[in-house]
Amino acid sequence: MYYHVSIGSNIRPEKNIGSAVAELTLRMGSITLFPRVVTAAVDMIEVNDFINTAAIFESSLSPSQVKAILNEIERDLGRDRDDPLCSVKNRCCDIDIFQVLDTPQPKSFLASDESYVKAVFTSNRYAAIHCDHFDLSDGSSTVNLQTTTGNKLVIN
């Protein structure tokens, strides 16, 4: 199954998005990461701008298992999911499963009702992030932090 996820942060987003991407890659293997864009906060009581991105990765885990891993990454980066206002406050990290499909379908993100998800594919307000020991600028990226040998196919 291919998991299509959205990733966002508006607390130290350049660092926290990078940390989320690095951790997601370590746990899931290779991911396809789309451009990082600056977006305005939507329906929040705190209004720091976000950096948002989207990613696709393959996993044989169930959606509930993947969601548990995503929630753990959020908590590790400082998100307090027990706070009853956590959905409307600034956040270190927010990772949501958008779709689970049999094939990777990047254009499916454009069907989202969420403006910040569509913005990843339509905005020109790009943001650089720091991921592990390197910087990622404004383009799509394939990220694989695993050090095993073997062939990798990158399709953009």
Rosetta constraint file for C-alpha pairs under 8 A:
AtomPair CA 1 CA 58 HARMONIC 5.64 0.50
AtomPair CA 1 CA 59 HARMONIC 5.67 0.50
AtomPair CA 1 CA 60 HARMONIC 6.07 0.50
AtomPair CA 1 CA 100 HARMONIC 6.39 0.50
AtomPair CA 1 CA 101 HARMONIC 5.80 0.50
AtomPair CA 1 CA 102 HARMONIC 5.09 0.50
AtomPair CA 1 CA 103 HARMONIC 7.07 0.50
AtomPair CA 2 CA 56 HARMONIC 6.51 0.50
AtomPair CA 2 CA 57 HARMONIC 5.57 0.50
AtomPair CA 2 CA 58 HARMONIC 4.40 0.50
AtomPair CA 2 CA 59 HARMONIC 6.42 0.50
AtomPair CA 2 CA 100 HARMONIC 5.57 0.50
AtomPair CA 2 CA 101 HARMONIC 5.22 0.50
AtomPair CA 2 CA 102 HARMONIC 5.92 0.50
AtomPair CA 2 CA 103 HARMONIC 5.94 0.50
AtomPair CA 2 CA 104 HARMONIC 5.74 0.50
AtomPair CA 3 CA 56 HARMONIC 5.47 0.50
AtomPair CA 3 CA 57 HARMONIC 5.40 0.50
AtomPair CA 3 CA 58 HARMONIC 6.09 0.50
AtomPair CA 3 CA 59 HARMONIC 7.25 0.50
AtomPair CA 3 CA 97 HARMONIC 6.82 0.50
AtomPair CA 3 CA 98 HARMONIC 7.63 0.50
AtomPair CA 3 CA 99 HARMONIC 6.12 0.50
AtomPair CA 3 CA 100 HARMONIC 4.69 0.50
AtomPair CA 3 CA 101 HARMONIC 6.65 0.50
AtomPair CA 3 CA 104 HARMONIC 7.88 0.50
AtomPair CA 4 CA 54 HARMONIC 7.26 0.50
AtomPair CA 4 CA 55 HARMONIC 5.89 0.50
AtomPair CA 4 CA 56 HARMONIC 4.58 0.50
AtomPair CA 4 CA 57 HARMONIC 6.92 0.50
AtomPair CA 4 CA 97 HARMONIC 6.07 0.50
AtomPair CA 4 CA 98 HARMONIC 5.40 0.50
AtomPair CA 4 CA 99 HARMONIC 5.13 0.50
AtomPair CA 4 CA 100 HARMONIC 6.14 0.50
AtomPair CA 4 CA 101 HARMONIC 7.83 0.50
AtomPair CA 4 CA 104 HARMONIC 7.72 0.50
AtomPair CA 4 CA 106 HARMONIC 7.87 0.50
AtomPair CA 4 CA 109 HARMONIC 7.94 0.50
AtomPair CA 5 CA 54 HARMONIC 5.61 0.50
AtomPair CA 5 CA 55 HARMONIC 5.36 0.50
AtomPair CA 5 CA 56 HARMONIC 6.32 0.50
AtomPair CA 5 CA 95 HARMONIC 6.65 0.50
AtomPair CA 5 CA 96 HARMONIC 5.43 0.50
AtomPair CA 5 CA 97 HARMONIC 4.42 0.50
AtomPair CA 5 CA 98 HARMONIC 5.02 0.50
AtomPair CA 5 CA 99 HARMONIC 7.04 0.50
AtomPair CA 6 CA 52 HARMONIC 7.27 0.50
AtomPair CA 6 CA 53 HARMONIC 5.97 0.50
AtomPair CA 6 CA 54 HARMONIC 4.36 0.50
AtomPair CA 6 CA 55 HARMONIC 6.47 0.50
AtomPair CA 6 CA 94 HARMONIC 7.90 0.50
AtomPair CA 6 CA 95 HARMONIC 5.61 0.50
AtomPair CA 6 CA 96 HARMONIC 5.32 0.50
AtomPair CA 6 CA 97 HARMONIC 6.58 0.50
AtomPair CA 6 CA 98 HARMONIC 6.50 0.50
AtomPair CA 6 CA 117 HARMONIC 6.62 0.50
AtomPair CA 7 CA 17 HARMONIC 7.23 0.50
AtomPair CA 7 CA 52 HARMONIC 5.61 0.50
AtomPair CA 7 CA 53 HARMONIC 5.27 0.50
AtomPair CA 7 CA 54 HARMONIC 5.76 0.50
AtomPair CA 7 CA 55 HARMONIC 7.65 0.50
AtomPair CA 7 CA 93 HARMONIC 7.19 0.50
AtomPair CA 7 CA 94 HARMONIC 5.66 0.50
AtomPair CA 7 CA 95 HARMONIC 4.51 0.50
AtomPair CA 7 CA 96 HARMONIC 6.69 0.50
AtomPair CA 8 CA 13 HARMONIC 7.67 0.50
AtomPair CA 8 CA 17 HARMONIC 6.73 0.50
AtomPair CA 8 CA 50 HARMONIC 6.39 0.50
AtomPair CA 8 CA 51 HARMONIC 5.64 0.50
AtomPair CA 8 CA 52 HARMONIC 4.28 0.50
AtomPair CA 8 CA 53 HARMONIC 6.44 0.50
AtomPair CA 8 CA 93 HARMONIC 5.78 0.50
AtomPair CA 8 CA 94 HARMONIC 5.13 0.50
AtomPair CA 8 CA 95 HARMONIC 6.56 0.50
AtomPair CA 9 CA 13 HARMONIC 4.89 0.50
AtomPair CA 9 CA 16 HARMONIC 6.70 0.50
AtomPair CA 9 CA 17 HARMONIC 6.34 0.50
AtomPair CA 9 CA 50 HARMONIC 5.33 0.50
AtomPair CA 9 CA 51 HARMONIC 5.62 0.50
AtomPair CA 9 CA 52 HARMONIC 6.71 0.50
AtomPair CA 9 CA 90 HARMONIC 7.81 0.50
AtomPair CA 9 CA 91 HARMONIC 5.78 0.50
AtomPair CA 9 CA 92 HARMONIC 5.17 0.50
AtomPair CA 9 CA 93 HARMONIC 4.72 0.50
AtomPair CA 9 CA 94 HARMONIC 6.24 0.50
AtomPair CA 10 CA 48 HARMONIC 5.79 0.50
AtomPair CA 10 CA 49 HARMONIC 5.75 0.50
AtomPair CA 10 CA 50 HARMONIC 4.26 0.50
AtomPair CA 10 CA 51 HARMONIC 6.39 0.50
AtomPair CA 10 CA 90 HARMONIC 5.92 0.50
AtomPair CA 10 CA 91 HARMONIC 5.76 0.50
AtomPair CA 10 CA 92 HARMONIC 6.25 0.50
AtomPair CA 10 CA 93 HARMONIC 7.67 0.50
AtomPair CA 11 CA 16 HARMONIC 7.46 0.50
AtomPair CA 11 CA 48 HARMONIC 7.69 0.50
AtomPair CA 11 CA 50 HARMONIC 7.91 0.50
AtomPair CA 11 CA 90 HARMONIC 6.42 0.50
AtomPair CA 11 CA 91 HARMONIC 5.69 0.50
AtomPair CA 11 CA 92 HARMONIC 4.85 0.50
AtomPair CA 11 CA 93 HARMONIC 7.88 0.50
AtomPair CA 12 CA 16 HARMONIC 6.03 0.50
AtomPair CA 12 CA 92 HARMONIC 6.98 0.50
AtomPair CA 13 CA 17 HARMONIC 5.48 0.50
AtomPair CA 13 CA 18 HARMONIC 7.96 0.50
AtomPair CA 13 CA 50 HARMONIC 6.85 0.50
AtomPair CA 13 CA 51 HARMONIC 5.86 0.50
AtomPair CA 13 CA 92 HARMONIC 6.99 0.50
AtomPair CA 13 CA 129 HARMONIC 7.75 0.50
AtomPair CA 14 CA 18 HARMONIC 6.39 0.50
AtomPair CA 14 CA 51 HARMONIC 7.38 0.50
AtomPair CA 14 CA 127 HARMONIC 7.73 0.50
AtomPair CA 14 CA 128 HARMONIC 6.69 0.50
AtomPair CA 14 CA 129 HARMONIC 4.42 0.50
AtomPair CA 14 CA 130 HARMONIC 6.04 0.50
AtomPair CA 15 CA 19 HARMONIC 6.13 0.50
AtomPair CA 15 CA 129 HARMONIC 6.33 0.50
AtomPair CA 15 CA 130 HARMONIC 5.63 0.50
AtomPair CA 15 CA 131 HARMONIC 7.35 0.50
AtomPair CA 16 CA 20 HARMONIC 6.02 0.50
AtomPair CA 16 CA 77 HARMONIC 6.99 0.50
AtomPair CA 16 CA 92 HARMONIC 6.18 0.50
AtomPair CA 16 CA 93 HARMONIC 6.56 0.50
AtomPair CA 17 CA 21 HARMONIC 6.11 0.50
AtomPair CA 17 CA 51 HARMONIC 7.51 0.50
AtomPair CA 17 CA 93 HARMONIC 7.01 0.50
AtomPair CA 17 CA 129 HARMONIC 6.78 0.50
AtomPair CA 17 CA 130 HARMONIC 7.87 0.50
AtomPair CA 17 CA 131 HARMONIC 7.74 0.50
AtomPair CA 18 CA 22 HARMONIC 6.10 0.50
AtomPair CA 18 CA 129 HARMONIC 5.59 0.50
AtomPair CA 18 CA 130 HARMONIC 5.02 0.50
AtomPair CA 18 CA 131 HARMONIC 3.97 0.50
AtomPair CA 18 CA 132 HARMONIC 6.76 0.50
AtomPair CA 19 CA 23 HARMONIC 6.08 0.50
AtomPair CA 19 CA 77 HARMONIC 7.85 0.50
AtomPair CA 19 CA 130 HARMONIC 7.73 0.50
AtomPair CA 19 CA 131 HARMONIC 5.95 0.50
AtomPair CA 19 CA 132 HARMONIC 6.63 0.50
AtomPair CA 20 CA 24 HARMONIC 5.92 0.50
AtomPair CA 20 CA 73 HARMONIC 6.67 0.50
AtomPair CA 20 CA 74 HARMONIC 7.68 0.50
AtomPair CA 20 CA 77 HARMONIC 7.67 0.50
AtomPair CA 20 CA 93 HARMONIC 7.34 0.50
AtomPair CA 21 CA 25 HARMONIC 6.04 0.50
AtomPair CA 21 CA 131 HARMONIC 6.82 0.50
AtomPair CA 22 CA 26 HARMONIC 6.23 0.50
AtomPair CA 22 CA 131 HARMONIC 5.97 0.50
AtomPair CA 22 CA 132 HARMONIC 5.97 0.50
AtomPair CA 22 CA 145 HARMONIC 7.34 0.50
AtomPair CA 23 CA 27 HARMONIC 6.21 0.50
AtomPair CA 23 CA 73 HARMONIC 7.06 0.50
AtomPair CA 24 CA 28 HARMONIC 5.83 0.50
AtomPair CA 24 CA 29 HARMONIC 7.67 0.50
AtomPair CA 24 CA 70 HARMONIC 7.82 0.50
AtomPair CA 24 CA 73 HARMONIC 7.64 0.50
AtomPair CA 25 CA 29 HARMONIC 4.92 0.50
AtomPair CA 25 CA 30 HARMONIC 5.81 0.50
AtomPair CA 25 CA 31 HARMONIC 6.19 0.50
AtomPair CA 25 CA 143 HARMONIC 6.78 0.50
AtomPair CA 25 CA 144 HARMONIC 6.09 0.50
AtomPair CA 25 CA 145 HARMONIC 6.37 0.50
AtomPair CA 26 CA 144 HARMONIC 7.74 0.50
AtomPair CA 26 CA 145 HARMONIC 6.29 0.50
AtomPair CA 26 CA 146 HARMONIC 6.81 0.50
AtomPair CA 28 CA 57 HARMONIC 7.02 0.50
AtomPair CA 28 CA 58 HARMONIC 7.46 0.50
AtomPair CA 28 CA 59 HARMONIC 6.87 0.50
AtomPair CA 29 CA 57 HARMONIC 7.65 0.50
AtomPair CA 29 CA 144 HARMONIC 6.15 0.50
AtomPair CA 29 CA 145 HARMONIC 7.52 0.50
AtomPair CA 29 CA 146 HARMONIC 6.96 0.50
AtomPair CA 30 CA 57 HARMONIC 6.60 0.50
AtomPair CA 30 CA 142 HARMONIC 6.87 0.50
AtomPair CA 30 CA 143 HARMONIC 5.64 0.50
AtomPair CA 30 CA 144 HARMONIC 4.48 0.50
AtomPair CA 30 CA 145 HARMONIC 7.58 0.50
AtomPair CA 31 CA 55 HARMONIC 6.42 0.50
AtomPair CA 31 CA 56 HARMONIC 5.68 0.50
AtomPair CA 31 CA 57 HARMONIC 4.72 0.50
AtomPair CA 31 CA 58 HARMONIC 7.75 0.50
AtomPair CA 31 CA 142 HARMONIC 5.78 0.50
AtomPair CA 31 CA 143 HARMONIC 5.47 0.50
AtomPair CA 31 CA 144 HARMONIC 6.72 0.50
AtomPair CA 32 CA 55 HARMONIC 5.36 0.50
AtomPair CA 32 CA 56 HARMONIC 5.17 0.50
AtomPair CA 32 CA 57 HARMONIC 6.46 0.50
AtomPair CA 32 CA 140 HARMONIC 7.38 0.50
AtomPair CA 32 CA 141 HARMONIC 5.95 0.50
AtomPair CA 32 CA 142 HARMONIC 4.58 0.50
AtomPair CA 32 CA 143 HARMONIC 6.48 0.50
AtomPair CA 33 CA 53 HARMONIC 7.30 0.50
AtomPair CA 33 CA 54 HARMONIC 6.07 0.50
AtomPair CA 33 CA 55 HARMONIC 4.46 0.50
AtomPair CA 33 CA 56 HARMONIC 6.77 0.50
AtomPair CA 33 CA 140 HARMONIC 5.60 0.50
AtomPair CA 33 CA 141 HARMONIC 5.02 0.50
AtomPair CA 33 CA 142 HARMONIC 5.92 0.50
AtomPair CA 33 CA 143 HARMONIC 7.06 0.50
AtomPair CA 34 CA 53 HARMONIC 5.95 0.50
AtomPair CA 34 CA 54 HARMONIC 5.41 0.50
AtomPair CA 34 CA 55 HARMONIC 6.02 0.50
AtomPair CA 34 CA 120 HARMONIC 7.03 0.50
AtomPair CA 34 CA 121 HARMONIC 7.87 0.50
AtomPair CA 34 CA 139 HARMONIC 6.73 0.50
AtomPair CA 34 CA 140 HARMONIC 4.26 0.50
AtomPair CA 34 CA 141 HARMONIC 6.32 0.50
AtomPair CA 35 CA 53 HARMONIC 6.02 0.50
AtomPair CA 35 CA 54 HARMONIC 7.60 0.50
AtomPair CA 35 CA 120 HARMONIC 6.04 0.50
AtomPair CA 35 CA 121 HARMONIC 7.44 0.50
AtomPair CA 35 CA 126 HARMONIC 7.04 0.50
AtomPair CA 35 CA 127 HARMONIC 7.99 0.50
AtomPair CA 35 CA 137 HARMONIC 7.86 0.50
AtomPair CA 35 CA 138 HARMONIC 5.23 0.50
AtomPair CA 35 CA 139 HARMONIC 4.90 0.50
AtomPair CA 35 CA 140 HARMONIC 5.02 0.50
AtomPair CA 35 CA 141 HARMONIC 7.76 0.50
AtomPair CA 36 CA 51 HARMONIC 6.36 0.50
AtomPair CA 36 CA 52 HARMONIC 5.66 0.50
AtomPair CA 36 CA 53 HARMONIC 4.76 0.50
AtomPair CA 36 CA 54 HARMONIC 7.95 0.50
AtomPair CA 36 CA 120 HARMONIC 6.49 0.50
AtomPair CA 36 CA 126 HARMONIC 5.70 0.50
AtomPair CA 36 CA 127 HARMONIC 5.32 0.50
AtomPair CA 36 CA 128 HARMONIC 6.81 0.50
AtomPair CA 36 CA 129 HARMONIC 7.69 0.50
AtomPair CA 36 CA 137 HARMONIC 7.72 0.50
AtomPair CA 36 CA 138 HARMONIC 6.04 0.50
AtomPair CA 36 CA 139 HARMONIC 7.67 0.50
AtomPair CA 37 CA 51 HARMONIC 5.42 0.50
AtomPair CA 37 CA 52 HARMONIC 5.46 0.50
AtomPair CA 37 CA 53 HARMONIC 6.50 0.50
AtomPair CA 37 CA 119 HARMONIC 7.09 0.50
AtomPair CA 37 CA 120 HARMONIC 5.82 0.50
AtomPair CA 37 CA 123 HARMONIC 6.80 0.50
AtomPair CA 37 CA 124 HARMONIC 7.27 0.50
AtomPair CA 37 CA 125 HARMONIC 5.37 0.50
AtomPair CA 37 CA 126 HARMONIC 4.28 0.50
AtomPair CA 37 CA 127 HARMONIC 5.22 0.50
AtomPair CA 37 CA 138 HARMONIC 7.82 0.50
AtomPair CA 38 CA 49 HARMONIC 6.64 0.50
AtomPair CA 38 CA 50 HARMONIC 5.62 0.50
AtomPair CA 38 CA 51 HARMONIC 4.58 0.50
AtomPair CA 38 CA 52 HARMONIC 6.44 0.50
AtomPair CA 38 CA 125 HARMONIC 5.45 0.50
AtomPair CA 38 CA 126 HARMONIC 6.08 0.50
AtomPair CA 38 CA 127 HARMONIC 6.18 0.50
AtomPair CA 39 CA 49 HARMONIC 5.76 0.50
AtomPair CA 39 CA 50 HARMONIC 5.18 0.50
AtomPair CA 39 CA 51 HARMONIC 6.17 0.50
AtomPair CA 39 CA 52 HARMONIC 6.90 0.50
AtomPair CA 39 CA 116 HARMONIC 6.20 0.50
AtomPair CA 39 CA 119 HARMONIC 7.38 0.50
AtomPair CA 39 CA 125 HARMONIC 7.74 0.50
AtomPair CA 40 CA 47 HARMONIC 7.37 0.50
AtomPair CA 40 CA 48 HARMONIC 7.33 0.50
AtomPair CA 40 CA 49 HARMONIC 4.77 0.50
AtomPair CA 40 CA 50 HARMONIC 6.10 0.50
AtomPair CA 40 CA 116 HARMONIC 7.93 0.50
AtomPair CA 41 CA 46 HARMONIC 7.79 0.50
AtomPair CA 41 CA 47 HARMONIC 5.30 0.50
AtomPair CA 41 CA 48 HARMONIC 6.39 0.50
AtomPair CA 41 CA 49 HARMONIC 5.58 0.50
AtomPair CA 41 CA 50 HARMONIC 6.29 0.50
AtomPair CA 42 CA 47 HARMONIC 7.93 0.50
AtomPair CA 43 CA 88 HARMONIC 6.69 0.50
AtomPair CA 44 CA 87 HARMONIC 7.62 0.50
AtomPair CA 44 CA 88 HARMONIC 4.25 0.50
AtomPair CA 44 CA 89 HARMONIC 6.05 0.50
AtomPair CA 44 CA 90 HARMONIC 7.80 0.50
AtomPair CA 45 CA 88 HARMONIC 5.63 0.50
AtomPair CA 45 CA 89 HARMONIC 5.97 0.50
AtomPair CA 46 CA 88 HARMONIC 7.14 0.50
AtomPair CA 46 CA 89 HARMONIC 5.54 0.50
AtomPair CA 46 CA 90 HARMONIC 5.83 0.50
AtomPair CA 47 CA 90 HARMONIC 7.33 0.50
AtomPair CA 48 CA 90 HARMONIC 6.96 0.50
AtomPair CA 51 CA 127 HARMONIC 6.97 0.50
AtomPair CA 52 CA 116 HARMONIC 6.73 0.50
AtomPair CA 52 CA 117 HARMONIC 7.35 0.50
AtomPair CA 52 CA 120 HARMONIC 6.73 0.50
AtomPair CA 53 CA 117 HARMONIC 7.32 0.50
AtomPair CA 53 CA 120 HARMONIC 5.65 0.50
AtomPair CA 54 CA 117 HARMONIC 7.25 0.50
AtomPair CA 54 CA 120 HARMONIC 6.88 0.50
AtomPair CA 56 CA 104 HARMONIC 6.87 0.50
AtomPair CA 56 CA 106 HARMONIC 7.78 0.50
AtomPair CA 61 CA 65 HARMONIC 5.95 0.50
AtomPair CA 61 CA 66 HARMONIC 6.26 0.50
AtomPair CA 62 CA 66 HARMONIC 6.26 0.50
AtomPair CA 63 CA 67 HARMONIC 6.01 0.50
AtomPair CA 63 CA 100 HARMONIC 7.74 0.50
AtomPair CA 64 CA 68 HARMONIC 6.18 0.50
AtomPair CA 65 CA 69 HARMONIC 6.46 0.50
AtomPair CA 66 CA 70 HARMONIC 6.24 0.50
AtomPair CA 67 CA 71 HARMONIC 6.07 0.50
AtomPair CA 67 CA 96 HARMONIC 7.70 0.50
AtomPair CA 67 CA 97 HARMONIC 7.21 0.50
AtomPair CA 68 CA 72 HARMONIC 6.16 0.50
AtomPair CA 69 CA 73 HARMONIC 6.30 0.50
AtomPair CA 70 CA 74 HARMONIC 6.31 0.50
AtomPair CA 70 CA 95 HARMONIC 6.11 0.50
AtomPair CA 70 CA 96 HARMONIC 7.53 0.50
AtomPair CA 71 CA 75 HARMONIC 6.20 0.50
AtomPair CA 71 CA 95 HARMONIC 7.44 0.50
AtomPair CA 72 CA 76 HARMONIC 6.06 0.50
AtomPair CA 73 CA 77 HARMONIC 6.32 0.50
AtomPair CA 74 CA 78 HARMONIC 6.50 0.50
AtomPair CA 74 CA 79 HARMONIC 5.45 0.50
AtomPair CA 74 CA 92 HARMONIC 7.40 0.50
AtomPair CA 74 CA 93 HARMONIC 5.26 0.50
AtomPair CA 74 CA 94 HARMONIC 6.25 0.50
AtomPair CA 74 CA 95 HARMONIC 7.11 0.50
AtomPair CA 75 CA 79 HARMONIC 4.72 0.50
AtomPair CA 75 CA 80 HARMONIC 6.40 0.50
AtomPair CA 75 CA 81 HARMONIC 7.38 0.50
AtomPair CA 77 CA 92 HARMONIC 6.19 0.50
AtomPair CA 77 CA 93 HARMONIC 6.59 0.50
AtomPair CA 78 CA 92 HARMONIC 6.02 0.50
AtomPair CA 78 CA 93 HARMONIC 7.60 0.50
AtomPair CA 79 CA 86 HARMONIC 7.88 0.50
AtomPair CA 79 CA 91 HARMONIC 6.16 0.50
AtomPair CA 79 CA 92 HARMONIC 5.86 0.50
AtomPair CA 79 CA 93 HARMONIC 6.42 0.50
AtomPair CA 80 CA 86 HARMONIC 6.68 0.50
AtomPair CA 81 CA 86 HARMONIC 6.07 0.50
AtomPair CA 82 CA 86 HARMONIC 7.48 0.50
AtomPair CA 85 CA 89 HARMONIC 6.26 0.50
AtomPair CA 86 CA 90 HARMONIC 7.77 0.50
AtomPair CA 86 CA 91 HARMONIC 7.58 0.50
AtomPair CA 98 CA 109 HARMONIC 7.63 0.50
AtomPair CA 101 CA 105 HARMONIC 7.74 0.50
AtomPair CA 107 CA 111 HARMONIC 7.78 0.50
AtomPair CA 108 CA 112 HARMONIC 7.65 0.50
AtomPair CA 109 CA 117 HARMONIC 6.63 0.50
AtomPair CA 109 CA 118 HARMONIC 6.35 0.50
AtomPair CA 110 CA 117 HARMONIC 7.48 0.50
AtomPair CA 110 CA 118 HARMONIC 5.19 0.50
AtomPair CA 110 CA 121 HARMONIC 7.32 0.50
AtomPair CA 111 CA 118 HARMONIC 7.71 0.50
AtomPair CA 112 CA 117 HARMONIC 6.52 0.50
AtomPair CA 112 CA 118 HARMONIC 6.46 0.50
AtomPair CA 114 CA 118 HARMONIC 6.66 0.50
AtomPair CA 115 CA 119 HARMONIC 6.00 0.50
AtomPair CA 116 CA 120 HARMONIC 6.82 0.50
AtomPair CA 117 CA 121 HARMONIC 7.70 0.50
AtomPair CA 118 CA 122 HARMONIC 6.28 0.50
AtomPair CA 119 CA 123 HARMONIC 4.84 0.50
AtomPair CA 126 CA 137 HARMONIC 7.89 0.50
AtomPair CA 126 CA 138 HARMONIC 5.47 0.50
AtomPair CA 127 CA 137 HARMONIC 6.64 0.50
AtomPair CA 127 CA 138 HARMONIC 6.13 0.50
AtomPair CA 128 CA 135 HARMONIC 6.87 0.50
AtomPair CA 128 CA 136 HARMONIC 5.62 0.50
AtomPair CA 128 CA 137 HARMONIC 4.34 0.50
AtomPair CA 128 CA 138 HARMONIC 6.11 0.50
AtomPair CA 129 CA 135 HARMONIC 5.73 0.50
AtomPair CA 129 CA 136 HARMONIC 5.40 0.50
AtomPair CA 129 CA 137 HARMONIC 6.61 0.50
AtomPair CA 130 CA 134 HARMONIC 5.90 0.50
AtomPair CA 130 CA 135 HARMONIC 4.40 0.50
AtomPair CA 130 CA 136 HARMONIC 6.26 0.50
AtomPair CA 131 CA 135 HARMONIC 5.76 0.50
AtomPair CA 131 CA 136 HARMONIC 6.79 0.50
AtomPair CA 136 CA 141 HARMONIC 7.89 0.50
AtomPair CA 140 CA 156 HARMONIC 7.46 0.50
AtomPair CA 142 CA 154 HARMONIC 6.83 0.50
